[in-house]
Amino acid sequence: MAEYNLIPARIAIGVAALLACSAFTLVRADEGDDQTPGVETSVPRPPHAKGNPPSWAGKAFQQGVVAVANPYGAEAGAQILEQGGNAVDAAVAIAYALNVVEPQSAGIGGGGFMMIHLAKIGQTFVIETREKAPDAATANMFFGVPNATLQGVAVGVPGMVRGTSMALERFGNLSLTEVIQPAIKLADEGFAATPRYTAVSCNNGGRSTNSPESAAYFCPGGQPMPVGSLVQNKPLADTFRLLAANGPDCFYKLIPEKGCDIAAGILEGQKFNRPQAPNGKGGSMTLADLENYQANVRQPVVATYRGYTIKSMSPPSSGGLTMLQMLKMLERFPLGDASQGYGFGSLKTTNVMIDAMRIGFADRSQWMGDADFVPVPAKGLLAPSYVSMRGAAIVPGLRLSPNPIAGDPRPYDTAGIKATRRLAVAEPVAGPGETTTHFAVADKWGNMVTYTNTIESSHGIGVFAGYKRSDGSFKNHGFLLNNELTDFNTVPSTNPYTGSAGFNDVQPNKRPRSSMNPTMIFSPDGTPLVAYGSPGGASIINSVFNVTINLIDHQMSLQEAIDAPRLSVTSPGGAVSMEPGFTPATIIGLQSLGYTVGITAPGGEIGSVQAVIVDAHTGKQYGAADSRREGTVIGLPRQ
């Protein structure tokens, strides 16, 4: 077991002295100049955004709290906390439970990013389990393949099992055998179909019915399981029992003497070439690809925003760099000050947010990828002088025109590198993500976890891991395979400044660029305050961006920040998605500036943010969940 498990003392002793003048409430406009130690900034900030924690609201807990996009997942995490597990144990239990009850979003056939803050040692890091391209992958492997996201060629080597096992072994109180038990029970005994489970089972463009086995499970007789009906997945229960008994090697290796045949099912499943359509293409994954997979411990990217320290996901995700760059570009505007026209949802506020997104996504398209393979200029992208130069183009009352293109952050990243002329090359093309899940946990010792997990598009490629036995029957392992490799550029591209291959082009053993963005906010002295994140493909970045601004600039409570309507732009072009709730005046104003504005329809919401927050003064914990899905908060002790 880990040496970093237990924090018997009160959380963050001494923090009250640091921020005693605010008593952990928001600073009023008449309280004078910022006196918060450790805050160094020359940009103007609203009176209430001076490094003081967001306001608390809602029910407080002290023995742990979970916020999950599904009630069964939340219950699994709460049970593990009650059994003496810490936040890491609970997070792993939730991840496996969600494989059962949210199979369309995540599971052991995929991967993700688990950001962990260990209170005892004061360290924050990420267990990265992003899927990898097989060793035989090539940059043009998607050429001529129709609907590649539904084919085996899109399947990356899964990482969740290896990474969750690493997290437990290094930082958990409990074993995989213990924390997987709630998931085994859910799969074996079943659960009542939730509205979201039913809604997506047959209605997602044919993804869930892409193979005979998935169609029979998710859409029997052409109809989804009715809400409230019993849903069981006994093959998945058997798979989980194998993992509980034998550990992660049982997933990545063929061990016949122990009954470990899961790898055979993964390899067979990723050969799926969509026989119902011409020109199908299976994957090239081998047993060696599975056996060689290793999870990584990554350091988050870090920046400050109005006195807070924000830690977000580093490459191979673009989430943290893009969001932090957008925040830094907006730091010169008095967001939250309604007297200057920058209240929530105002024309000025939405105008500058939209153009920050457009610039951020222009840089993202060219400079972000797997830093183990390409020189991502992370330092340069967040360098104050580079951010200032990029953000100078944002002018309230104007639409940034022409559409922004990627800048060259390399001179700000590495001394001696000179800016070069930009080549006239086409923008890279990547497949969109559509689903994913997110949850957050805090435990009674002050540890926190924020975890985004995925199989990419809804139901992945729509194929269960499994293989045909010698008698012709199908051995189903009960979990869906991802289609993560379409997060690569699906057409080989050129970086316009280096002339080299695109940073997110396919390479053997490379991880595709992600948008996942588990994030934590810290006080100026490093005390963790908020852990949060979202699903939603590229809009993940913008969901976390929206909530961050709501918390820090608009003085919202955690639940208010999550409930507020969001806007999103995921390309330099400026087509804006807005949830219902923005005023007609703002929408008309944006259109008059030249933006194309679309209002999301029911079911097309932007993200689903789950979050936990800790009041470092009292140790009280709060959770907030997103009603855009089936968000659930469970805190301990229970009433």
C-alpha angles and dihedrals in degrees: 000000000000126000093217099063113103131054105181095172126080115282116269100345111205098029090107089066090053096055101018093127091064096041085214094294127115117279115253120232092249098054096096133230124352111273097170109134117237097025112124118174138129096200120103113254133189112260092250096052105069105121095288117134120260118265118275122230136163134038116339126220134184107188098060140298136215129199114194136166091236132045095225091052090050091051092051091054094046092051092054092050089051090052092058099269121143128226092280092052091048092048092053091048090052092049093055093043091053089055085066102041101028100033091149091063109038148343147132090308089070141031146226149170125287113194112199131190114195109203098200095059097025094232130140123198142145133244100216117204101166114158119255134220114248119257090254095053118125134197093246098042092118094053111127094359112132117215092001092180088069096051137082091246087075095059116110125198103274119241110181098093095049093046099046090049090051091050093052095045094050104032112012133098094212137048129250088250089061102041095046093059097090089053092049090052092049092050095043102040096029138226135245110266109252123219093255093048090053095043095057100036097089103007110073108094095281097300095125091047097045093113130032093246095051092045091052092050103041102028109024111187089359093295130101121240107271118251108272096021120129115266118192132178107188094168088059090048088055091049091051091049089055090052092046091053100039110022130228096319086071088066099044102036137048107243105168095179089062096040091250103153099138092110090059089057093049093050093047094045094052090057088070108132100180097251091193089071134044125256096026120169131203128207130267099222116141135194088257089058090055095044092050097051114120130179118228137220106226133187115234123240110253135204138151126243120189092332098317124109112228122196118194141166118298128208137333075052121064091200102096099039093047096046095045092048090052092049093049091051090055097045091094092061121081095237110183095032103115091181088069093043097262101113121133113296095003121144093251093048096048092042095057093040091054095051092046088055092049092052093043093051091047090059091041092057093061110025108039129084141101105335090203086070108025133037100252105193094221095156092049095048089059098034109128094232093049093046090047091051093048095043094049088082091066108098121174111238094028135084110231105251138219097030111270120257128202116284126216110255095170096097088055091048104048128025114243098025113124126211113252135207112275114246119229099244133145120265114258119261120223132172117251124245117226111185141010129146136242138197140168134210138190123186134203092262094059098257116140134197130189112185132184114191131179154161088204114238121033107291091359108241089341093248129119120223105253145111141222114260123222090261091057097254121127120247103210118196091194102234131100125240121238129241095208098135090076085071084078119084100279091208119048110255143185128237103238094220104038099034088223127119115295113279090238098043117125118273130168112274092002123136116234118241112268134201095207111128119183104181142187130197119213133191117245091269093053100261110149114240112163134022116189147137144156147226123232115108114255090349088069087084092054095044091057089042092054094049093046091055091045091054100042105029105026096042094231126159115246095262092045090051091054096043096050116104115263137214128207140190117180102179138042090253096084103232101155127210114201129182119228112274103067114114121259088238091060093046093048090045092054091048090051088055090056103262121140105229126196124185113218117243123226107292092025097088121151109251132316111246120201119186147171127201133194126205101219091199096059104015089235116149130212134188133202126191133193120247089201084088126009097294115180133185122200119181132186139270092039119221 
